Amino acid sequence: MLAQGKRFGLMLCTALLAASITSCGSSSDSGSNGLPASSRIGHVFVLILENEDYDNSFGASSPAPYLAQTLPAKGALAQNYYGIGHNSLDNYISMISGQGPNLVTQLDCQTYSDFTGTTLGANGQAIGQGCIYPTSVASLPDQLSKAGLSWKGYMEDMGADPTREAATCGHPKIGSKDGTQAASATDQYATRHNPFMYFHSVIDDQASCDSHVVNLDKLPADLGSVDSTANYTFITPSLCHDGHDSPCANGEPGGLTSINTFLQQWVPQILASPAFQKDGLLIITFDESNGVTSDSSACCGEGPGPNTLLPGLLGPGGGKVGAVLLSPFIKAGTVTATAYNHYSMLRSVQDIFGLAYLGYAGASGQAGFGSDVYTQVMPEFPAKQ
């Protein structure tokens, strides 16, 4: 009987390998039935791409077949996932704080300036305008650190040109013009795609910021073991590889073509990592649709905020962009039509780690990922701290 059990386990594990979701690791990595050994998700990876409508990215003629076909076949496709505003920066800030757009973040903070305003309104929204939020405005990194959980941001090209920004915790001098708004042939990092740089609670502690916000080239070594992989990992490709530029400053094609190449290089490394195979969740999505005039629609009850009447500049949101989610907790080929947005993603991460909801993540009617996404095993969520 034991020999038969082993043969059955190997057959099942081989089938799961074909889907690239789990591997035939030791029993500490996964159960003998191929399901995660842990009942909880312990490692979340977020990878953000740029400026594409859902139909462009996931349609039958998408120039990114790895994104549009290969990855959804291995996990879940969220067909009705939305950005929360235009332009880029307000979307990134929302992902780690639940703060909605203001008139300055909607314009991507051309000058790297402090947020002016000290009052918190409904849904934990800071009332005011500006870029870098004061320490009184909490963010996901604050929560994770307080809970004894690790986090890290990996930014491609950060520090490639040290005259523009540092290789760790890279941002302009406060009050100065942001020189990373456009790519150069040697450095395609954009501060506005690095949400951690917009919170004083992160950037004011230089040593901590330097250890938490690093170049993407540090990721492969950190993926080498469960212990060296952060509980929360945020990945931002360069302005070329996230699809923002087309063509790119260095001559690469950019757009969805370069997105496809980037994902083919990096996603297999994440999926093969011990942390992902043990209890991981990878979320791949876009910050916003392809421009203000393309799609400024919204979902999930999003409407005017205290700091701007139209989060999408010409509409209520950032448009439909879609998302792909992969995990041992998700059955291959899952499709969900449930509406989600960046606030939903933040809420879902906070569910996973038992953290209180921040900002619009806790708004009435806002929902996190549920059994429509977690179709293999519904993870256990710890009680809120």
N, C-alpha and C positions, 0 to 999 in steps of 0.2 A: 504493500500500500504506500509506503514512504517513497519508493522509487517511482511509482505511478504519479504521486503528487508532485514530485520534482519535475517529471516530464511535462505534466500539465502546466506547471508554473512557468517552465521555460517556453512552452508553446505560446502561452498567453503573453508573456513578456516580449517575445519576438514580435507578436502582432502589434503590441503597443509601440515597440521600437519603430515599426513601419510608419506609425503616425507621428514619430518624433516627439512624443509627449513625455514619456518616461523611459527609463533604461533599466537593464537587468543588473542593478546595483545590489549592494548588500541589503540585508533586511532592515538596516537602520535607515535606508533611503526610501524604501517603499515596501508595502505589504506584499505577501506572496501572491495576492490576486491582482497586483499591478496598481492598486489604489494607493494614495499617499498614506504613509505610516501615521502622520499627524492628522488630527481632526481639525486643525486650524491652519490657515495660511500664515506663514511666518516671514515670507520674503516677497516684496512687491517691487516689480520693475516697471517703470513708466518711460516710454520712448515717444517723444513728440516730434511730429513732422509739420510741414508748413503749407498752408494756403491752397487747399484743393477741395472742390466740391465732391460730394459722395459719388456721383455718377462718373466723374473723371477718374477717381481712384479705384473704384470697385466695379465699374462697368465691364462689359465683355471685351471692350477694346482698350482697356487700361494699359498704358505703357509699363505698368509695374505688375506683371503677372504673379510674382512671388508674394506681393502684398494682397492682390485682388483674389487670387485663387489658392495658392499653396498654403498660406498661413490660415485663412478661414477654414480650410479643409482639416487643419490640425486642431482647431479650437473653436471659438465663437465669433461670429460676425454680428456686431450691433449695428443694425441698419439705420436706426434713428438716433444716432448720437450727434449732439450739436455743440458748436462753440458758443460762448456766452457773449461775445462782443467783437467789435473791430476797433483798432487793428490788433497787432500781435500781443502787446505787453499785457493788456488787461486780461487776456485769456490765461497767460502763464501765471500771473499773480493769483487769479481765482483758483488755480489748481492746488495751491499750497496754503491758501488762507481763507477762501470763501468771500474775499472782498470783491465787490463789483467794480465796474469801470468808473473812472472819473474823466473829466475833460482832458487831463494831461496824459494819463496812461492810454487813453484812446488814440493819442497822437504819438505813442511810443516813446515818450519822454526824451525828446531831442536834447534837452539839457537834463543832466543827472542831478535832480533837485529833491529836496526834502518835501515830504507831504506836510501840508499846513492844515492843521485841524486837530483838536484834542477830544472831541465829543464822539461817543459811540451811540448810534441810533438803533432803530429796529433791525433785527437780524444781525446784530453785532457789526453793523456797517460803520466804518470811520467816516465822519462827515467832514469833507474838505476836498482839497485838490492837491495833486502832486505825485511824486514817484516813490520815495523811500519812506516806508511806514515807520512810525516811532515804535519804541519797545513796548508801548502799551497795546499795540495791535499784535495779537498772537498769530503764529504761523504753525504749520505742521512740524517743521524742524524743532520749534520750541516744545511742542507736545511730545514728540518722540524722545527728545533728550531727557525731558522730565520723567518720562515713563521708563527710562533705562533702555531704550531701543536705539539702534544705530541708523544713521541716514547718510547719504552721500550723493552729490551731484557730479556728473561726468560731462564735461563740456568739450566737444571736439574743437581743436584749433586754439583754444584759450592759451595765450602766451606764445603763440607761434611767432608773433612779432612783439618782442618785449617793449618796444617803444609805444605800443598801443595799450597793452594791458599785461598784467602779471599772469604767470602760468597757474597760479592758484588764487581763488577769490578775486578774479579779474573784473574790475569795474573802473569807470572814470573817476576822477576826483570830484567830490561833491560840489555842485554848483558850476561845473564845467560842461562844455558841449560834449556829447557822447560821440567819440570818434570811431565807434564800432558800428555805426548805423549802416555803413556800406562796407562790403568785403574788399579786400585787396588780393592780389594774386598769391600772396604768401600767408595771409591770415584772414580766415572767413568766419571768425567768432563774432557773435552779436550779443552784447550784454542784455538786450531786451528779450532774448530767448533763454535767459538764465534767471528764473524768478527769485532765487535766493538772494540776489544782489539788491533787492528792493525792500529789505527788512533790516532795520538797525540792530535787531536782536541777533542777526547773523553776522553782518559785516563789522560790527563794532568790536567783536572779539577776534582780533586778527589771527591768532594762533589757531583758534577753533575753526575759523572760516577757511584758513589755508589747508587744514586737514580734511575738511568736509567737501569743499568744492574744488575739484581737480580736473586735469585734462583727461579726455577719454582714453588716452593711452595707458592709464592706470587700471582700467577695468579688467583686462584679461587676468592679471595677477590676482586681483581681488576676488575674481570668480573661482579661484582655484580651490577654495574650501568653504564650507558652511560658515565657519567662524570669521573668515575674512570678508564675507559678503554682507553688506548692510541690509538691515530689515527693509529699508526703503531706499530704492535706487532710482534716480531721475537722470535720464540720458537725453542730451541735446546734441544732434549732429550739427555740422557746420552749415553756413548759409547755402552751400552747394548741396550737401548730402541730405539736408532736410527738405529739399525741393524748392526752397524760397527763390533762389536765383536760377535763371535759365536764359542764356548759357551762364556758366559760372565765371568768376573773375580769373580763375586759373585755366580756363579753356575746356573744362568738363561740360557735359551737356546740361546737367542740372535737372530740375523738374522731377517728374515721376521716374524718369530713366535713372537718374542718380540715386533717388530714393530706393529703387529696386536693388541696385548694386550694393548700397550701404546695408540694407536689411539682410541681404544674402550673406554678407560678411559677418554681421554682428549677432543676428538673432540665433543662429545655430550655437554660438558660444554661450549665450544665455541659457538656451534650452538644455545644453549639455552640462551645465554647472551643477554641482552637488546641491546647492541651495534651492535652485529651481526644481530639480527633480524630487527633492524632499517635500517641499511645501510652498512652491512658488506660484506667482501670478504675474504674467507679463501683459501690459496694456499698451497698445500701439494706437495712437490717434493723431489728429491734426489740430492745430490751434484754432483755425478758423477756415471758412470757405474761401474760395478764390476771389477775394476782394469784396469791398463794400457793395458794389453794384451787382455782384453776382448773386449773393444770397445773404440776407440779414435776418433770416427767420430765427425763431427760438422755440424752445419747448419747456415743459416742466414748470409752467407758471411764471417764467421769467418776464419781468416787465420793467418799467422805469425804476431807476434807483435814486437814492438821495443826491447823488453827485452828477447825474446825467439822465436826461429824459429818454434817450434812445441809446441803449448799450451798443447796438450795432450801427450807430451813426445814421443810417437810413432806415433802421428797423429795430426790432426788440432784441436781436441776438446775433450770434456769429455764424449762423447757417448750418446746414446739415453736412457733416463731414464723415461720419461713420467711425467705427473702431473695431479692432481685432483684439481678442483676449485669449491667451493660452495659459493652461494650467493643468496639473494633474487632477484638479477638481472640475474640469470642463471636458465634456464629451466631444470628440472630434466631429466637426460638421454641424455644430450648434448654430442656429440662426435665431436671433431675437429681434422683434419689432418694437419692443418696449422703448419709450423715449428716455434718453439719458443726456446729460451734458457734463461740463467740467465740474460743476458743483456736485453732481451725482458721483463722479469719480472720487472727489475728495471725501465725500460722505462714506463711500465704500471702503476707502483706505482706513478711515477712522473706525468704521465697523470692525474691520479686520484686526486692528490693534487695540480696540477698546477705548478709544479716545473720544472726548466730547466733540460735538460738531462745532465747526467754526463758520461764522458768517452765513452765507446763503446755503451752505451744506445742511444747515439745520432748519431751513425755511419750511413752512407748512406746505405739505404736498410734495416736497423733494424726496426722492427715493434713491436708495443705493442698489447695487447689483443684487439680484435675488436668484431664485431657483430657475429662472429663465436663462441665466448665464451659467450658474454652477449646476450643470446638468449631469455631471459624473458623481459628485458628492457635494452635498450642501455643507460648507464649512461651518464650524462652530465659531460664533463671535463672542469674545469675552465681554463681560459687563463693562459699561462705561465707567471711566475713572472720574 
